[in-house]
Amino acid sequence: MADTVSYRPKAGEIPTQPGVYRFRDKNRRVLYVGKAKNLRARLSNYFQPLRSLHERTRRMVTTAASVEWTVVGTEYEALQLEYTWIKEFNPPFNVKFRDDKTYPYLAVTLGDRIPRVMITRNRNIKDARYFGPYTKVWAIRETVDLMLKAFPMRSCSDGVYRRAELTGRPCLLGDIGKCAAPCVGRISPGDHKSLAIDFASFMAGNDSGYLRDLNEKMKQAASTMDYESAARHRDAIQALEGVLGKSAVVLPENIDADVFGIAHDELAAAVQQFIVRGGRVRGVRSWVVDKELDMELAELVETVVQNAYDGPDAPPREIIVPELPEDTAELEQWLTQRRRETPDPSAARGRLTGRVELRTAQRGDKAAIAQTVEMNAKNALVLYKTRRSSDFVARSKALNDIQDALGMDEAPLRMECYDVSHLSGTNIVASMVVFEDGLPRKDQYRRFSIPESTDDTESIYQVISRRLAYLKDAPAAAADAAPTVDEETALDAEGAAGADEIVDAAEGRRRKFSYPPNLLIVDGGQPQVAAAKRALDESGVTGIQLAGIAKRLEEIWLPDSDFPVILPRNSDALFLIQRLRDEAHRFAITYQRARRKRDIGTVLGEIPGLGPSRVKELLKHFGSVAQLRKATPEQIAEVRGVGPTLATAIFERLAEGGSR
């Protein structure tokens, strides 16, 4: 491999000013757009020796055929230009957004001569104010129905409105008081426009002032014995209180903020946005981000915020994020400009004012809602993965892509993945998980106890050797290789991690193990794959493809290969292999923890006078088994219910166990 790419510019050619750079392929397609405070310093990171680059960065650099840059005056201009070019070129190595288009919005068409309130998924209505998004259509319909009692503005379609104008008769809503009927002249267009602006202002969070005014009007009408007007004001108050009752109160009523939560892994990120106006959650928005290059949380925050306000939505004055990006000041300046450019007929001079601030929530109510948003983001990421893995078409495509990428003769309908877990070299265990047709077969999961091993590669060698022993042609060979008790156990259909049941029928156990996998995966890179290949060669078993997945870079290693197989970051194939690896890791670490717990419980349970409750007190007092082993008899005697004699017995028993 060459040290670097052929199109690397000379260091002296790259300026040190702020700017934006673009990587292009041989067809001049833009692959990646980035910005930098110092172009020379940033671009030099891409032209280090290729072997030292992150795998995904190396793939982008080697795919490109040229790099070019544009110098700008300030970091803020670089931010703006980067944003513009990403929208223009849609580079494949920049973050990809999958915006959720299924949520409805409440829109007030303030740009129309006779404004209308409507439920829509169209975000491109000129001069309209949007509220939401709402997760349920029925919820937004209930909100509109209640609001029209207090703000009886037009909600009918253009066709219905024109028909009412021609006939001189209002629709039913005009007759029952849920529309002021501008179609027949009951209210002037100017007064109706004011009504629509009040509607939008209330929905934007200015609710307490309207309720106070209505209460005053109701009291004044009642004092002058105008009970009919007082009753109308009372009904309006009840309607508005009903609307407010449907919005959760999370912050003081003078707070307008957007709260973002982001949960991400190596392949994707789920974003949740809570829209808080007047201290209440007025809308929730969620979307998924596909990550092509490795990105830290701060970089994700910057991209997420930019895309969140790429449209008619005006940024609020406060945006709460999980982590501040490096160029927070420039991003705040960009958001402030977006806020001031957003038309808002309900605001003074038709524009929003005030500076936008990015913050992280450290304590109090804001930290509590930020935690809630983050929890929703984590749940959304899990749901996204679950739905993606349950899609039959996606699974079929993933298996075919794995077949093509690894050069297999047929799709890997049965895949087995192995992982090793230990605690500082002790309590070494391993796991085997099985996926058939892209779905887990938990009844065929296995776990292994490894009595002694020098390192992870030796452990992998032992486990694969014991597994492959069951695939030999002669039944006697399989019987000779039968594992000892507690080396391999079958789980029930639920795959419970703590199950200790042994399959007593050796024939039944051999039958389950005798079905060979198409693809055998180990958690690790070249060393682990080499150890597994050694076991495969020694067993004499053929027809099994071997591969390893290295977690840090998510690359796939094949035996005797100097370079890994790189699957696209958003591919279903990599998603399936990653899920298989993560399940093997979860299963191994759970078993390892269960063994540690059982081991210390068994050892202490052999001491006369020490029952389960006192064992629990000991572990609670010292916090861990390691601390308990370090304790002196005097320290052990301080535990409630443990006297000097029993403390000495515990100390001697643990010392005896540690010397074995």
C-alpha positions as CSV (number, residue, x, y, z in Angstrom):
1,M,0.0,0.0,0.0
2,A,1.3,3.4,-0.9
3,D,2.0,5.8,2.0
4,T,-0.6,8.2,0.8
5,V,-2.8,9.1,-2.3
6,S,-1.3,10.3,-5.5
7,Y,-3.3,13.6,-5.6
8,R,-2.0,14.8,-2.3
9,P,-1.3,18.6,-2.6
10,K,2.0,20.0,-1.4
11,A,1.8,21.4,2.1
12,G,2.8,24.8,1.0
13,E,-0.1,24.9,-1.5
14,I,-2.8,24.6,1.1
15,P,-3.7,28.0,2.8
16,T,-3.9,28.4,6.5
17,Q,-7.1,30.5,6.4
18,P,-10.6,29.3,7.2
19,G,-12.4,27.6,4.3
20,V,-14.4,24.7,2.9
21,Y,-12.9,21.7,1.1
22,R,-14.4,19.1,-1.3
23,F,-13.2,15.6,-2.2
24,R,-14.2,14.5,-5.7
25,D,-14.0,11.1,-7.5
26,K,-12.7,10.5,-11.0
27,N,-16.1,11.5,-12.4
28,R,-16.0,14.9,-10.6
29,R,-18.7,13.8,-8.2
30,V,-18.4,15.5,-4.8
31,L,-17.8,12.7,-2.2
32,Y,-17.4,14.8,1.0
33,V,-17.7,18.4,2.0
34,G,-16.0,19.7,5.2
35,K,-15.0,23.0,6.8
36,A,-12.0,24.0,8.7
37,K,-10.6,26.9,10.8
38,N,-7.2,26.2,9.2
39,L,-7.4,24.4,5.9
40,R,-3.8,23.2,5.9
41,A,-4.1,21.7,9.4
42,R,-7.3,19.9,8.6
43,L,-6.4,18.6,5.2
44,S,-3.1,17.3,6.4
45,N,-5.1,14.8,8.6
46,Y,-6.4,13.2,5.4
47,F,-3.0,12.8,3.8
48,Q,-1.3,10.9,6.6
49,P,0.0,7.4,5.8
50,L,-3.0,5.4,4.7
51,R,-2.4,2.6,7.3
52,S,-2.8,5.1,10.1
53,L,-6.1,6.5,8.9
54,H,-9.5,5.4,10.3
55,E,-10.8,2.7,7.9
56,R,-13.8,4.7,6.8
57,T,-11.7,7.8,6.2
58,R,-9.2,5.7,4.2
59,R,-12.0,4.4,2.1
60,M,-13.2,8.0,1.3
61,V,-9.7,9.2,0.6
62,T,-8.8,6.3,-1.7
63,T,-12.2,6.6,-3.5
64,A,-11.6,10.3,-4.2
65,A,-9.4,11.4,-7.1
66,S,-8.9,15.1,-6.2
67,V,-9.4,17.6,-3.5
68,E,-10.2,21.3,-3.8
69,W,-10.8,24.1,-1.4
70,T,-12.3,27.6,-1.1
71,V,-11.0,30.2,1.3
72,V,-13.5,32.4,3.1
73,G,-13.1,35.3,5.4
74,T,-14.4,33.9,8.7
75,E,-15.4,30.6,10.4
76,Y,-19.0,31.7,10.1
77,E,-18.8,32.0,6.4
78,A,-17.2,28.6,6.2
79,L,-20.2,27.2,8.2
80,Q,-22.6,28.8,5.7
81,L,-20.8,27.6,2.6
82,E,-20.4,24.1,3.9
83,Y,-24.2,24.0,4.7
84,T,-25.0,25.3,1.1
85,W,-22.7,22.8,-0.6
86,I,-24.0,19.8,1.3
87,K,-27.5,20.7,0.3
88,E,-26.4,21.2,-3.3
89,F,-24.2,18.2,-3.9
90,N,-25.6,15.7,-1.4
91,P,-22.2,14.0,-0.8
92,P,-22.4,10.3,0.0
93,F,-19.8,10.5,2.8
94,N,-21.6,13.2,4.7
95,V,-24.3,12.4,7.2
96,K,-27.6,11.2,5.7
97,F,-30.9,12.1,7.2
98,R,-34.1,10.1,7.1
99,D,-36.6,12.6,8.2
100,D,-39.9,11.3,9.4
101,K,-42.5,12.5,6.9
102,T,-45.5,10.7,8.5
103,Y,-46.2,13.2,11.3
104,P,-49.0,15.8,10.7
105,Y,-48.6,19.5,11.5
106,L,-51.1,22.2,12.5
107,A,-50.7,25.1,10.0
108,V,-52.1,28.6,10.0
109,T,-51.9,30.2,6.6
110,L,-51.2,33.7,7.7
111,G,-50.1,34.7,4.2
112,D,-53.6,34.3,2.8
113,R,-56.1,37.1,2.6
114,I,-58.5,35.0,4.7
115,P,-56.2,32.8,6.8
116,R,-57.1,29.2,7.4
117,V,-56.2,26.7,10.1
118,M,-55.5,23.2,8.7
119,I,-53.9,19.8,9.3
120,T,-51.2,19.1,6.8
121,R,-48.0,17.3,6.0
122,N,-47.0,19.9,3.4
123,R,-44.2,22.1,5.0
124,N,-44.0,24.4,2.0
125,I,-47.0,26.6,2.3
126,K,-45.9,30.2,1.8
127,D,-46.0,32.4,5.0
128,A,-47.7,29.7,7.0
129,R,-47.0,29.2,10.7
130,Y,-46.5,25.5,11.7
131,F,-47.1,23.8,15.0
132,G,-46.2,20.3,16.0
133,P,-45.4,17.8,14.7
134,Y,-48.1,15.7,16.4
135,T,-47.7,12.0,16.8
136,K,-51.4,11.3,16.3
137,V,-53.9,12.8,13.9
138,W,-56.8,12.6,16.3
139,A,-54.8,14.6,18.9
140,I,-54.4,17.5,16.5
141,R,-58.0,17.3,15.5
142,E,-59.1,17.6,19.1
143,T,-56.8,20.6,19.6
144,V,-58.3,22.4,16.6
145,D,-61.8,21.6,17.7
146,L,-61.2,23.1,21.2
147,M,-59.3,26.1,19.8
148,L,-62.0,27.1,17.4
149,K,-64.3,27.7,20.4
150,A,-62.0,30.5,21.6
151,F,-60.7,31.6,18.2
152,P,-63.4,31.0,15.6
153,M,-61.3,31.4,12.5
154,R,-61.8,29.7,9.1
155,S,-60.9,26.0,8.9
156,C,-62.8,25.1,5.7
157,S,-61.3,24.3,2.3
158,D,-61.1,26.8,-0.5
159,G,-63.9,25.1,-2.4
160,V,-66.3,25.2,0.6
161,Y,-65.3,28.9,1.3
162,R,-66.0,29.9,-2.3
163,R,-69.4,28.1,-2.4
164,A,-70.4,29.9,0.8
165,E,-69.4,33.3,-0.7
166,L,-71.5,32.6,-3.8
167,T,-74.6,31.3,-1.9
168,G,-74.4,33.8,0.9
169,R,-74.8,31.0,3.4
170,P,-72.1,29.9,5.9
171,C,-71.2,26.3,6.5
172,L,-72.2,24.4,9.7
173,L,-69.2,25.7,11.6
174,G,-70.4,29.3,11.1
175,D,-73.8,28.4,12.4
176,I,-72.6,26.7,15.6
177,G,-70.1,29.4,16.4
178,K,-66.8,27.7,15.5
179,C,-66.2,30.1,12.6
180,A,-66.6,33.9,12.5
181,A,-67.9,33.4,8.9
182,P,-65.9,35.9,7.0
183,C,-67.3,34.3,3.8
184,V,-70.7,36.1,4.4
185,G,-69.3,39.3,5.9
186,R,-70.0,38.6,9.6
187,I,-66.4,39.7,10.3
188,S,-64.1,41.8,8.2
189,P,-61.0,40.3,6.6
190,G,-58.8,42.5,8.8
191,D,-60.5,41.4,12.0
192,H,-60.4,37.8,10.9
193,K,-56.6,38.2,10.2
194,S,-56.2,39.4,13.8
195,L,-58.1,36.4,15.0
196,A,-55.8,34.1,13.1
197,I,-52.7,35.9,14.5
198,D,-54.1,35.5,18.0
199,F,-54.7,31.7,17.3
200,A,-51.1,31.4,16.1
201,S,-49.8,33.4,19.1
202,F,-51.6,31.2,21.6
203,M,-50.3,28.0,19.9
204,A,-46.8,29.5,20.0
205,G,-46.9,29.7,23.8
206,N,-48.4,33.1,24.6
207,D,-51.3,31.4,26.5
208,S,-51.2,32.9,30.0
209,G,-52.0,36.4,28.7
210,Y,-55.0,35.3,26.7
211,L,-56.4,33.4,29.7
212,R,-56.0,36.5,31.9
213,D,-57.7,38.7,29.4
214,L,-60.6,36.3,29.0
215,N,-61.0,36.1,32.8
216,E,-61.1,39.8,33.0
217,K,-63.7,40.1,30.2
218,M,-65.8,37.4,31.8
219,K,-65.8,39.2,35.2
220,Q,-66.6,42.5,33.6
221,A,-69.5,41.0,31.6
222,A,-70.9,39.3,34.7
223,S,-70.6,42.6,36.7
224,T,-72.8,44.4,34.1
225,M,-75.2,41.4,34.0
226,D,-74.2,40.6,30.4
227,Y,-74.4,36.9,31.1
228,E,-74.5,35.8,27.5
229,S,-71.1,37.4,26.8
230,A,-69.8,36.1,30.2
231,A,-70.9,32.6,29.2
232,R,-69.1,32.8,25.8
233,H,-65.9,33.9,27.6
234,R,-66.3,31.1,30.1
235,D,-66.6,28.5,27.3
236,A,-63.6,30.0,25.6
237,I,-61.6,29.7,28.9
238,Q,-62.6,26.1,29.3
239,A,-61.7,25.3,25.7
240,L,-58.2,26.9,26.1
241,E,-57.6,25.2,29.4
242,G,-58.6,21.9,27.7
243,V,-55.9,22.6,25.0
244,L,-53.3,23.4,27.7
245,G,-54.3,20.3,29.6
246,K,-53.2,18.2,26.6
247,S,-49.7,19.6,26.7
248,A,-47.3,18.4,29.4
249,V,-45.9,21.1,31.6
250,V,-42.1,20.6,31.9
251,L,-40.6,24.1,32.4
252,P,-41.6,27.5,33.7
253,E,-44.2,29.1,31.4
254,N,-41.7,31.8,30.2
255,I,-39.4,29.2,28.6
256,D,-39.3,28.6,24.8
257,A,-36.8,26.0,23.8
258,D,-36.0,23.0,21.6
259,V,-34.5,20.1,23.4
260,F,-32.5,17.5,21.3
261,G,-31.6,14.0,22.3
262,I,-29.2,11.8,20.2
263,A,-28.5,8.1,20.6
264,H,-26.0,6.7,18.2
265,D,-23.8,3.7,17.4
266,E,-21.2,3.0,14.7
267,L,-23.8,2.9,11.9
268,A,-26.8,5.1,12.7
269,A,-28.1,7.8,15.1
270,A,-31.7,8.4,16.3
271,V,-32.6,12.0,17.0
272,Q,-35.5,13.3,19.1
273,Q,-36.6,16.9,19.3
274,F,-39.0,18.2,21.9
275,I,-40.5,21.5,21.0
276,V,-41.2,23.4,24.2
277,R,-43.2,26.6,24.0
278,G,-44.5,28.4,27.1
279,G,-43.0,25.7,29.3
280,R,-45.1,23.0,27.5
281,V,-44.2,20.3,25.0
282,R,-46.1,21.4,21.9
283,G,-44.6,18.9,19.5
284,V,-42.2,16.0,19.1
285,R,-40.1,15.2,16.0
286,S,-37.9,12.2,15.4
287,W,-35.6,11.1,12.6
288,V,-32.8,8.7,11.8
289,V,-29.3,9.6,10.7
290,D,-27.1,7.2,8.7
291,K,-23.4,7.6,9.5
292,E,-21.0,7.0,6.7
293,L,-17.8,8.3,8.4
294,D,-17.0,8.0,12.1
295,M,-18.4,11.0,14.0
296,E,-18.3,12.1,17.6
297,L,-21.4,13.3,19.3
298,A,-20.4,17.0,19.1
299,E,-20.1,16.7,15.3
300,L,-23.5,15.0,15.1
301,V,-25.0,17.8,17.1
302,E,-23.8,20.4,14.7
303,T,-25.2,18.5,11.7
304,V,-28.5,17.7,13.4
305,V,-29.2,21.3,14.4
306,Q,-28.4,22.6,10.9
307,N,-30.8,20.1,9.3
308,A,-33.5,20.7,12.0
309,Y,-33.9,24.3,11.0
310,D,-33.5,23.8,7.2
311,G,-37.0,24.9,6.5
312,P,-39.8,27.1,7.7
313,D,-39.2,26.4,11.4
314,A,-37.7,29.3,13.2
315,P,-35.1,28.4,15.9
316,P,-36.2,29.4,19.4
317,R,-34.0,31.6,21.6
318,E,-32.7,28.5,23.5
319,I,-31.6,25.2,22.1
320,I,-30.6,22.4,24.5
321,V,-28.3,19.8,23.1
322,P,-26.4,16.8,24.7
323,E,-23.0,18.2,23.8
324,L,-21.7,21.6,22.4
325,P,-19.9,21.4,19.1
326,E,-16.5,22.9,18.6
327,D,-17.8,26.0,16.6
328,T,-20.7,26.8,18.9
329,A,-20.3,30.6,18.4
330,E,-20.5,30.3,14.6
331,L,-23.5,27.9,14.8
332,E,-25.3,30.3,17.2
333,Q,-24.7,33.2,14.7
334,W,-26.1,31.1,11.9
335,L,-29.2,30.1,13.9
336,T,-29.8,33.7,15.0
337,Q,-29.7,34.8,11.3
338,R,-32.2,32.0,10.4
339,R,-34.4,33.1,13.3
340,R,-34.4,36.7,12.1
341,E,-35.0,35.7,8.5
342,T,-38.1,33.6,9.3
343,P,-41.4,35.5,8.6
344,D,-43.8,35.7,11.5
345,P,-46.8,37.9,11.0
346,S,-47.7,37.5,14.6
347,A,-44.4,39.0,15.8
348,A,-43.5,42.6,15.9
349,R,-42.5,43.9,12.5
350,G,-43.3,40.5,11.1
351,R,-39.9,39.0,12.2
352,L,-38.6,37.2,15.2
353,T,-36.0,38.9,17.2
354,G,-33.5,37.8,19.9
355,R,-30.3,35.9,19.8
356,V,-30.2,32.0,19.7
357,E,-28.1,30.3,22.4
358,L,-26.9,26.6,22.4
359,R,-26.7,25.1,25.8
360,T,-26.3,21.8,27.6
361,A,-28.5,21.1,30.6
362,Q,-26.6,20.4,33.8
363,R,-29.3,20.3,36.5
364,G,-32.9,21.2,37.3
365,D,-36.0,20.9,35.2
366,K,-34.0,21.4,31.9
367,A,-31.7,18.5,32.7
368,A,-34.7,16.3,33.6
369,I,-36.4,17.0,30.2
370,A,-33.1,16.5,28.4
371,Q,-32.8,13.1,30.1
372,T,-36.3,12.2,28.9
373,V,-35.5,13.3,25.4
374,E,-32.3,11.2,25.4
375,M,-34.3,8.2,26.7
376,N,-36.8,8.6,23.8
377,A,-33.8,8.7,21.4
378,K,-32.4,5.5,22.7
379,N,-35.8,3.8,22.4
380,A,-36.1,5.1,18.9
381,L,-32.7,3.7,17.9
382,V,-33.7,0.3,19.3
383,L,-37.0,0.4,17.5
384,Y,-35.3,1.4,14.3
385,K,-32.9,-1.6,14.5
386,T,-35.8,-4.0,15.4
387,R,-37.9,-2.9,12.5
388,R,-34.9,-3.1,10.1
389,S,-34.0,-6.6,11.3
390,S,-37.6,-7.9,11.0
391,D,-38.0,-6.7,7.4
392,F,-37.9,-9.9,5.2
393,V,-36.8,-8.0,2.1
394,A,-34.0,-6.2,4.0
395,R,-32.8,-9.5,5.6
396,S,-32.7,-11.3,2.2
397,K,-30.8,-8.4,0.7
398,A,-28.4,-8.5,3.6
399,L,-27.7,-12.2,3.2
400,N,-27.1,-11.8,-0.5
401,D,-24.8,-8.8,0.0
402,I,-22.8,-10.8,2.6
403,Q,-22.5,-13.6,0.1
404,D,-21.1,-11.3,-2.6
405,A,-18.8,-9.4,-0.3
406,L,-17.2,-12.5,1.2
407,G,-17.1,-14.4,-2.1
408,M,-19.3,-17.2,-0.9
409,D,-20.9,-19.8,-3.2
410,E,-24.3,-19.4,-1.5
411,A,-26.0,-17.1,1.0
412,P,-25.2,-17.7,4.7
413,L,-28.5,-19.0,5.8
414,R,-27.0,-20.2,9.1
415,M,-24.4,-18.0,10.8
416,E,-22.6,-18.6,14.1
417,C,-20.8,-15.9,16.0
418,Y,-18.3,-16.4,18.9
419,D,-17.1,-14.0,21.6
420,V,-14.8,-14.4,24.6
421,S,-15.3,-12.6,28.0
422,H,-13.2,-12.6,31.1
423,L,-12.3,-10.6,34.2
424,S,-8.6,-9.7,34.2
425,G,-7.8,-13.1,32.8
426,T,-10.0,-15.0,35.2
427,N,-13.5,-16.6,34.8
428,I,-12.9,-17.0,31.1
429,V,-16.1,-17.9,29.2
430,A,-17.2,-17.8,25.6
431,S,-20.5,-17.6,23.8
432,M,-21.9,-18.9,20.5
433,V,-25.0,-17.3,19.0
434,V,-26.9,-18.6,16.0
435,F,-28.8,-16.7,13.3
436,E,-30.8,-18.6,10.7
437,D,-32.3,-16.7,7.8
438,G,-31.2,-13.5,9.4
439,L,-33.0,-14.1,12.7
440,P,-31.7,-15.3,16.1
441,R,-32.2,-19.0,17.0
442,K,-32.0,-18.6,20.8
443,D,-32.7,-22.3,21.4
444,Q,-29.3,-23.1,19.8
445,Y,-27.2,-20.6,21.6
446,R,-24.3,-22.1,23.5
447,R,-21.9,-21.0,26.2
448,F,-18.5,-22.3,27.0
449,S,-16.3,-22.4,30.1
450,I,-12.6,-22.2,29.4
451,P,-10.5,-23.6,32.2
452,E,-7.2,-22.1,31.2
453,S,-6.0,-19.8,28.4
454,T,-3.2,-17.5,27.7
455,D,-5.1,-14.8,25.7
456,D,-8.2,-14.2,23.6
457,T,-6.7,-15.8,20.5
458,E,-6.0,-19.0,22.4
459,S,-9.6,-18.9,23.9
460,I,-11.0,-18.6,20.4
461,Y,-8.9,-21.5,19.2
462,Q,-10.2,-23.7,22.0
463,V,-13.8,-22.8,21.5
464,I,-13.8,-23.2,17.7
465,S,-12.0,-26.5,18.1
466,R,-14.6,-27.9,20.5
467,R,-17.4,-26.7,18.2
468,L,-15.9,-28.2,15.1
469,A,-15.4,-31.5,16.8
470,Y,-19.1,-32.1,16.4
471,L,-18.9,-31.8,12.6
472,K,-16.6,-34.7,12.1
473,D,-18.1,-37.5,10.0
474,A,-17.6,-40.3,12.5
475,P,-20.0,-40.4,15.4
476,A,-17.3,-41.9,17.6
477,A,-15.1,-38.8,17.0
478,A,-18.0,-36.6,18.1
479,A,-18.5,-38.7,21.2
480,D,-14.8,-38.5,22.1
481,A,-15.0,-34.7,21.8
482,A,-18.0,-34.4,24.0
483,P,-17.6,-31.5,26.4
484,T,-17.5,-31.9,30.2
485,V,-20.3,-30.7,32.4
486,D,-20.8,-26.9,32.4
487,E,-18.6,-26.5,29.3
488,E,-21.4,-26.2,26.9
489,T,-25.1,-25.7,27.8
490,A,-28.2,-25.2,25.7
491,L,-30.6,-22.5,26.6
492,D,-34.4,-22.6,26.6
493,A,-36.4,-21.0,23.8
494,E,-36.2,-17.6,25.6
495,G,-32.4,-17.6,25.6
496,A,-32.2,-16.8,29.3
497,A,-28.7,-15.7,30.1
498,G,-28.6,-17.3,33.5
499,A,-29.9,-20.7,32.5
500,D,-27.7,-23.6,33.7
501,E,-29.6,-26.6,32.3
502,I,-27.4,-29.3,30.7
503,V,-28.7,-31.3,27.8
504,D,-28.3,-34.7,29.3
505,A,-29.0,-36.7,26.1
506,A,-25.6,-36.7,24.3
507,E,-27.2,-37.8,21.1
508,G,-29.6,-34.9,21.1
509,R,-26.8,-32.5,21.9
510,R,-24.7,-33.9,19.0
511,R,-27.6,-33.6,16.7
512,K,-28.0,-29.9,17.4
513,F,-24.3,-29.2,17.0
514,S,-24.0,-31.4,13.9
515,Y,-25.7,-28.8,11.6
516,P,-22.7,-26.9,10.1
517,P,-22.9,-23.1,9.6
518,N,-22.4,-21.4,6.3
519,L,-20.5,-18.6,7.9
520,L,-18.6,-18.6,11.2
521,I,-17.8,-15.2,12.6
522,V,-15.5,-14.3,15.5
523,D,-15.4,-11.0,17.4
524,G,-12.1,-9.6,16.5
525,G,-9.6,-8.8,13.8
526,Q,-6.7,-10.6,12.1
527,P,-5.3,-12.4,15.2
528,Q,-8.7,-13.9,16.2
529,V,-9.4,-14.9,12.6
530,A,-6.0,-16.6,12.4
531,A,-6.7,-18.5,15.6
532,A,-10.1,-19.6,14.3
533,K,-8.6,-20.7,10.9
534,R,-6.0,-22.8,12.7
535,A,-8.8,-24.6,14.5
536,L,-10.7,-25.0,11.3
537,D,-7.7,-26.4,9.4
538,E,-6.8,-28.9,12.2
539,S,-10.4,-30.1,12.4
540,G,-10.5,-31.1,8.7
541,V,-14.0,-29.6,8.3
542,T,-14.5,-27.9,4.9
543,G,-17.3,-25.8,3.4
544,I,-17.4,-23.2,6.1
545,Q,-16.6,-19.5,5.4
546,L,-14.7,-17.8,8.2
547,A,-14.7,-14.1,9.0
548,G,-14.0,-11.7,11.9
549,I,-15.5,-8.3,12.7
550,A,-13.4,-5.7,14.4
551,K,-15.6,-3.4,16.5
552,R,-13.6,-0.2,16.4
553,L,-13.6,0.2,12.6
554,E,-16.5,-2.2,11.8
555,E,-14.4,-3.9,9.1
556,I,-14.6,-7.6,8.1
557,W,-11.5,-9.7,8.1
558,L,-11.0,-12.8,6.1
559,P,-8.3,-15.5,6.6
560,D,-4.9,-14.8,5.0
561,S,-6.0,-11.3,3.9
562,D,-3.9,-8.2,4.4
563,F,-6.8,-5.8,3.9
564,P,-10.3,-6.0,5.3
565,V,-13.6,-6.1,3.5
566,I,-15.4,-2.8,3.8
567,L,-19.2,-2.9,3.7
568,P,-21.1,0.3,3.2
569,R,-21.9,2.0,6.5
570,N,-25.7,2.1,5.8
571,S,-25.9,-1.4,4.3
572,D,-28.2,-4.1,5.7
573,A,-25.3,-6.5,5.4
574,L,-23.1,-4.7,7.9
575,F,-26.2,-4.0,10.1
576,L,-26.9,-7.8,10.3
577,I,-23.3,-8.8,11.1
578,Q,-23.1,-6.0,13.7
579,R,-26.3,-7.3,15.3
580,L,-24.9,-10.8,15.4
581,R,-21.6,-9.6,17.0
582,D,-23.4,-7.5,19.6
583,E,-25.7,-10.4,20.5
584,A,-22.7,-12.7,21.0
585,H,-21.0,-10.1,23.2
586,R,-24.1,-9.6,25.3
587,F,-24.5,-13.3,25.8
588,A,-20.9,-13.8,26.8
589,I,-20.7,-11.0,29.3
590,T,-23.9,-12.0,30.9
591,Y,-22.7,-15.5,31.4
592,Q,-19.4,-14.3,32.7
593,R,-21.1,-12.1,35.3
594,A,-23.4,-14.9,36.3
595,R,-20.4,-17.3,36.9
596,R,-18.6,-14.7,39.0
597,K,-21.6,-14.3,41.1
598,R,-22.3,-18.0,41.4
599,D,-18.6,-18.8,42.2
600,I,-18.4,-16.4,45.2
601,G,-21.8,-17.5,46.4
602,T,-20.8,-21.1,46.3
603,V,-17.5,-20.5,48.1
604,L,-19.1,-18.4,50.9
605,G,-22.1,-20.8,51.1
606,E,-19.8,-23.6,52.2
607,I,-18.9,-21.7,55.4
608,P,-21.0,-22.9,58.4
609,G,-23.2,-20.1,59.7
610,L,-23.1,-18.0,56.6
611,G,-26.4,-18.0,54.8
612,P,-27.6,-16.1,51.7
613,S,-28.7,-13.0,53.6
614,R,-25.2,-12.6,55.2
615,V,-23.5,-13.2,51.8
616,K,-25.7,-10.4,50.4
617,E,-24.7,-8.1,53.3
618,L,-21.0,-8.9,52.7
619,L,-21.2,-8.0,49.0
620,K,-23.3,-4.9,49.7
621,H,-20.8,-3.7,52.4
622,F,-17.6,-4.2,50.3
623,G,-19.2,-3.4,46.9
624,S,-17.3,-6.1,45.0
625,V,-15.8,-9.5,45.4
626,A,-12.3,-8.1,44.8
627,Q,-12.7,-5.7,47.8
628,L,-14.0,-8.5,50.0
629,R,-10.9,-10.6,49.2
630,K,-8.6,-7.7,50.2
631,A,-10.4,-7.2,53.5
632,T,-8.9,-8.2,56.9
633,P,-10.8,-10.3,59.5
634,E,-11.3,-7.1,61.5
635,Q,-12.9,-5.3,58.5
636,I,-15.1,-8.3,57.7
637,A,-16.3,-8.4,61.3
638,E,-17.7,-4.8,60.9
639,V,-20.4,-6.2,58.7
640,R,-23.8,-6.5,60.4
641,G,-24.4,-10.1,61.5
642,V,-20.8,-11.2,61.2
643,G,-18.8,-11.7,64.4
644,P,-15.0,-12.2,64.8
645,T,-15.1,-16.0,64.6
646,L,-17.2,-16.0,61.4
647,A,-15.0,-13.2,60.0
648,T,-11.9,-15.3,60.5
649,A,-13.5,-18.3,58.8
650,I,-14.5,-16.1,55.8
651,F,-11.0,-14.7,55.6
652,E,-9.4,-18.1,55.7
653,R,-11.8,-19.6,53.2
654,L,-11.3,-16.8,50.7
655,A,-7.5,-17.0,51.1
656,E,-7.7,-20.7,50.5
657,G,-9.7,-20.2,47.4
658,G,-7.4,-17.5,46.0
659,S,-4.3,-19.8,46.4
660,R,-5.8,-22.5,44.2
